[in-house]
Amino acid sequence: MNLIRRPERGTLAAAYAGLALTIAAIGLLYLDHATTNVLASHIRDGYPDYPSARITTAATTYLVYLSILGGLGILTWLATIWAVVRRRRLARWLTPALVLTGIGIGLFNLLIRDTSGDTGLPALIGWVGLVPSLAGLAVVILLWRRPNTTKGIRS
C-alpha cells in the first residue's frame, strides 16, 4: 500500500531535488578548490598585497564555513523530507521558515562586502549557494497548495 498521496510526491520530489542541489553545491566548492580555485583568485584580486599563504588560509576558511552551511542545509532537507513523509502539519509551518533562513543566508553570502570593497565571495559561488533555495520555494508552494485537511495528517 502506497502511503504517500499524489500531491506529496511532487513535494517530495522538490525536497529531494533541493537535497541533491545542496550536495552538488558543496561538491562544486571542492571541485573549484581542487582545480581553478575561483575563490582564491577572487581573494587575490581584492587583496593583491597578501602573500600566497594568507590567501590560501582565507580560501580554506571560506571553504570550511560554506561546508558547515552545506552540512546544515543537508540536515534541513532531511528534516523537511521526514516531515513531509510523516505528513506532519509542522512541515507546512517549518519549511517556509527554513527556506527564508536559507535565502537570507544565501543573499548574505552573495552580497556581503569585505574590507576590499568587493563581495566576500565570487558571484558564481554566491549564486550556486542560492540555487537550492529555488527547490525550497517549490516545496513551500506545493505544501501550501495542498488542501489543509486533517484526514491522514498527524500532529
C-alpha positions in Angstrom: 0.0 0.0 0.0 1.4 3.4 -1.0 1.1 5.7 2.0 2.2 8.8 0.1 -0.7 10.6 -1.5 -0.3 12.0 -5.0 0.2 15.7 -4.1 3.0 14.8 -1.7 5.0 13.1 -4.4 5.7 16.4 -6.1 6.6 17.9 -2.8 9.0 15.1 -2.0 10.5 15.3 -5.5 11.2 19.0 -4.9 12.6 18.3 -1.5 14.9 15.6 -2.8 15.9 18.0 -5.7 16.9 20.5 -3.0 18.9 17.9 -1.2 20.7 17.0 -4.4 21.3 20.6 -5.3 22.8 21.3 -1.8 25.1 18.3 -2.2 26.1 19.4 -5.7 26.8 22.9 -4.4 29.2 21.5 -1.8 30.8 19.3 -4.4 31.3 22.3 -6.7 33.1 24.1 -3.9 35.6 21.3 -3.5 35.9 20.8 -7.3 36.7 24.5 -7.6 39.2 24.3 -4.7 41.0 21.4 -6.4 41.0 22.9 -9.9 40.6 26.6 -10.9 40.2 27.9 -7.3 37.9 30.9 -8.3 37.6 31.6 -4.6 41.3 32.1 -4.0 41.6 34.2 -7.2 38.7 36.4 -6.0 40.5 37.0 -2.7 43.8 37.6 -4.5 42.1 40.2 -6.7 40.7 42.0 -3.7 44.0 41.8 -1.7 46.9 41.9 -4.2 49.4 42.6 -1.5 48.5 39.4 0.5 51.1 36.7 0.5 50.1 33.3 -1.0 49.8 31.6 2.3 47.4 34.2 3.6 45.2 33.9 0.5 45.2 30.1 0.9 44.2 30.4 4.6 41.4 32.8 3.7 40.1 30.5 0.9 40.3 27.5 3.3 38.4 29.4 5.9 35.6 30.2 3.5 35.6 26.6 2.3 35.1 25.4 5.9 32.4 28.0 6.5 30.5 27.1 3.4 30.9 23.4 4.1 29.3 23.8 7.5 26.4 25.7 5.9 26.1 23.0 3.4 26.0 20.3 6.1 23.3 22.3 7.9 21.4 22.5 4.6 21.6 18.8 4.2 20.2 18.2 7.7 17.5 20.7 7.0 16.5 18.9 3.8 16.4 15.6 5.6 14.2 17.0 8.3 11.9 18.5 5.7 11.7 15.2 3.8 10.9 13.4 7.1 8.2 15.9 8.0 6.6 15.5 4.5 6.8 11.7 4.5 5.3 11.5 8.0 2.6 14.0 6.9 3.3 16.3 9.8 1.5 19.7 10.0 4.7 21.0 11.2 6.1 20.8 7.6 3.7 23.5 6.4 5.0 25.9 9.0 8.6 24.9 9.5 9.5 24.7 5.8 8.8 28.4 5.0 10.8 29.5 8.0 13.7 27.3 6.9 13.5 28.4 3.3 13.5 32.1 4.3 16.5 31.5 6.6 18.3 29.7 3.7 17.5 32.5 1.3 18.7 35.1 3.9 22.0 33.3 4.4 22.4 32.8 0.7 21.8 36.5 0.0 24.2 37.5 2.8 26.9 35.3 1.2 26.2 36.7 -2.2 26.1 40.4 -1.3 28.2 41.0 1.8 31.2 43.3 1.1 34.6 42.7 2.7 37.2 45.3 3.6 38.5 45.4 0.0 35.1 46.8 -1.1 34.3 43.8 -3.2 31.9 41.0 -2.3 33.3 38.4 0.1 32.5 35.5 -2.3 32.8 35.4 -6.0 29.4 35.9 -7.6 29.5 32.4 -9.1 29.9 30.7 -5.7 27.3 33.0 -4.2 24.7 32.2 -6.8 25.4 28.5 -6.6 24.7 28.7 -2.9 21.2 30.2 -3.6 20.2 27.5 -6.2 18.9 25.0 -3.5 16.6 27.8 -2.3 14.6 27.5 -5.6 13.7 24.0 -4.7 12.8 25.2 -1.2 10.4 27.7 -2.7 8.8 24.9 -4.8 8.4 22.8 -1.6 6.7 25.7 0.2 4.3 26.4 -2.7 3.5 22.7 -3.0 2.9 22.3 0.7 0.5 25.3 0.8 -1.3 24.4 -2.4 -2.5 21.2 -0.9 -5.9 21.3 0.9 -5.4 21.8 4.6 -7.3 18.8 5.8 -6.6 16.8 9.0 -7.5 13.5 7.4 -4.4 11.4 7.4 -2.2 14.2 8.8 -0.6 13.6 12.2 0.2 16.4 14.7 
